[in-house]
């Protein structure tokens, strides 16, 4: 498998017709650069399709996934254009699970 150390989430939806070159240009515009061993995730407006662009240090990989039912749980943070995910959150995202509830966000505390 391709080694990925950091997973980034582009909050704004994209046109899924965008290819590798268009997505790479979007990564540079949003994140400043496409850094080695980092993955960049994009979705469409309906959030039923996911594209992941990975820079492995030598080249660029592009993977696509589509959900036939439901949608990917996406970040809708007001004013932000990017977010970072842990590996556990990325694994949940790809399965279509609510990744925001993993880790410390799932803790029940006294109010």
C-alpha positions in Angstrom: 0.0 0.0 0.0 0.9 3.6 -0.4 2.2 5.1 2.8 0.2 8.1 4.0 1.2 10.2 7.0 -1.4 13.0 6.9 -4.9 13.0 5.4 -6.5 16.4 4.5 -10.1 17.0 3.7 -11.1 19.8 1.3 -14.3 21.1 2.7 -15.6 22.7 -0.5 -17.2 20.3 -3.0 -15.7 19.8 -6.4 -16.9 18.8 -9.9 -16.3 15.0 -10.0 -15.3 15.3 -13.7 -12.1 16.9 -12.5 -9.1 14.8 -13.3 -5.7 14.4 -11.7 -4.3 17.7 -13.0 -7.3 19.7 -12.0 -7.3 18.2 -8.5 -3.5 18.8 -8.1 -4.1 22.4 -9.1 -6.9 22.6 -6.4 -4.6 21.1 -3.8 -1.9 23.7 -4.5 -4.5 26.5 -4.4 -6.2 25.3 -1.1 -3.3 23.7 0.8 -0.3 25.6 -0.6 1.5 22.5 -2.0 1.1 18.8 -2.6 3.4 17.4 0.0 4.9 13.8 -0.1 3.1 11.1 1.9 0.0 13.2 2.2 -3.5 12.4 0.9 -6.1 15.0 -0.1 -9.9 14.1 -0.1 -12.6 15.7 -2.2 -16.3 15.1 -2.6 -19.0 16.3 -4.9 -22.0 18.5 -3.8 -24.2 15.5 -3.0 -21.4 13.8 -1.1 -22.0 10.4 -2.7 -18.7 10.4 -4.5 -15.2 10.7 -3.0 -11.8 11.3 -4.7 -8.5 10.9 -2.9 -5.3 12.4 -4.4 -2.1 11.0 -2.9 1.5 12.2 -3.4 3.8 9.2 -2.7 7.0 11.2 -3.1 7.5 10.0 -6.7 4.2 10.6 -8.4 0.5 11.2 -7.9 -2.2 8.6 -7.3 -5.9 9.2 -7.7 -8.6 6.9 -6.2 -12.3 7.2 -6.5 -15.2 5.8 -4.5 -19.0 6.0 -5.0 -21.7 5.1 -2.6 -24.9 3.8 -4.2 -26.9 4.5 -1.2 -26.4 7.3 1.4 -23.6 9.8 1.4 -20.2 10.5 2.8 -20.2 12.4 6.1 -18.4 15.6 5.2 -17.0 18.5 7.2 -19.3 21.6 7.0 -17.2 23.9 9.1 -18.2 27.5 8.5 -15.4 29.6 7.0 -12.9 26.7 6.7 -11.7 25.3 3.4 -9.7 22.4 4.8 -9.5 20.0 7.7 -7.2 17.2 8.8 -8.2 13.6 9.6 -6.6 10.8 11.6 -6.2 7.4 10.0 -9.1 6.1 12.0 -11.3 9.0 10.8 -10.2 8.5 7.2 -11.1 4.7 7.4 -14.6 5.6 8.8 -15.0 8.3 6.1 -14.3 5.9 3.2 -16.9 3.5 4.6 -19.5 6.3 4.9 -19.5 6.3 8.7 -19.8 9.5 10.9 -16.0 10.0 11.4 -16.5 13.1 13.5 -17.7 11.0 16.4 -14.5 9.0 16.7 -11.8 9.8 19.3 -12.3 12.5 21.8 -15.5 13.8 20.1 -17.3 10.6 21.1 -16.7 11.1 24.8 -19.6 11.7 27.1 -18.9 14.4 29.6 -20.8 16.2 32.4 -22.5 19.3 31.2 
